[in-house]
Amino acid sequence: MKILVTSASGANGNGYGQLLAFSTDGIALGAFSDDPRITDPRGLRVSEDGQLLYVNSGDDRILALDSRGEVQFDSGHIPDLDAGGGNFGPDGRYYIGLRSQRTIAAFPPDLDGIGTPMSTSGDVPFPRGFAFADGGYLFLASGVGPDGRGANAILQFTSSGILINDRFAVDDAMSPLDLAIAPGGNVLVSSEFPFGSPCASASVREYDGRSGVLVRVFSAPSDVTFRRPRGLRFGPDGHLYCTAQDGVIAFDYKRGRYLGVGVNCPRLNGQAIEFFGD
């Protein structure tokens, strides 16, 4: 099993622009795949059977890789795709956030076609991470875009994309980025507030899965660098992992406490994280 992290590049943080691999004890293993179609990657998700890893490439395409890092499916270049996060839905399709089009689109597992939007383009002013929960709901982290549109909130949709609550969770100290569903059904978001500020507070915030009430906040000690929190994922050990500017932070989810730096990698600019391989 490897820890895989997408590292953004260029104007978004001067990171590596690659899909990087680390051992479970944090040792850097280099690029998981050298395929040139992987550029400035973002969203990352393992298929439900654990056989394929889906990667949203900055080349406006989606790739599915096997455990050797070889491409098995390729959506091909889709103009203006601008894919952010990715997640599998209850129907078995792979869903991605379309940042420029401000909606979510679904692709079949073989990535054939240009994707089917869940809703009208522009329905969500600034979509970030999202996840499907039991009960047929989709929760989406909504932020404020560079144009000032949007709001820092968690939105609740039906699994078919119908908005049912645009204020499921509203927290004056939250600017949500990635989103994950906890084993008990609560909603977790990584938060950088105020977003983009050099003095921003980084945290992972947990909200009751039914009421949206803030349950608790995960943070790192003051002597630990925790900046630009992004991707969230539960590991096979049950711990919660969050990518950040220069590494990956680990939390003991059950006890609600900081565990340590799972990966230390200067300039990582981590966007998404997954656990994949033998």
C-alpha angles and dihedrals in degrees: 000000000000134000108235123196131180112223118202121218143198121023091359095070113314090259129151100276090220144104101254129199129213133178117248089259091055103260113149113243099179128240114351090215133015093202106137091220089075105085128155091343126201125171121044132185138164117227117251092255090051094236103108137041117214116210127189104216125204086231087082093257141102122229132193114208132192125224091276091057093251120141114249099169131022125186089203122228110319110192114240093000091141092179121198122175127000137207140163118250129216089261092062095250124128112244125201134186113242103211100189095039091044098223141083126260131197127221130189114249091258089055093232114161135014097287134261116257115229092214143357115306111264097026091126112043096208114006120193130166123350140180140185119242134196113275094050099282133136119205120201131190109228122196141177115270129219088264091058094249122134135032138253100255145112113248126206123214137172113253088259092059103261112144111233102164126022092181104043089138123009116176124174090215097048133097100170124214119161120016132206136177116235121225091259094049101261119139120243128192134181108230136199109185124216087021113237095006118133086224094049120142114234120210147137111239127201124207130189108263093226106034103026091229116150108257104179144330126235116208140159126248116270092253092057119085107234111165136153097010112203131147121049127196139155112235127221087261091061093248123129118242128196126189118224144171098290105012149334123295121211127209132188098235097194094052095034096230141124115263104183146267107316094186126021110196122149113226091012094140088189118206108170135006135205140168112229144156139039 
